[in-house]
Amino acid sequence: MSLYSVNQVADRLGVTADAVIDAAGLTLGELEHAAEQHGFCATNYRDVSVLTEHEVDVITARLDRP
């Protein structure tokens, strides 16, 4: 199963990382915790691969809505 970071999804969709986070329904705390669990500094939360392909599809659909 492939996982993607917030930054990867933002680049793929041509949107900001904040837009991806909002559309994913994630909190900053959840992302910072995931970063720490993967051995990163919490401030690098946008670089941690945590989003599945299904979640990317959901994010895409949410961002495509008018």
Secondary structure, 3 states (H helix, E strand, C coil): CCEECHHHHHHHHCCCHHHHHHHHCCCHHHHHHHHHHCCCCHHHHHHCCCEEHHHHHHHHHHHHCC
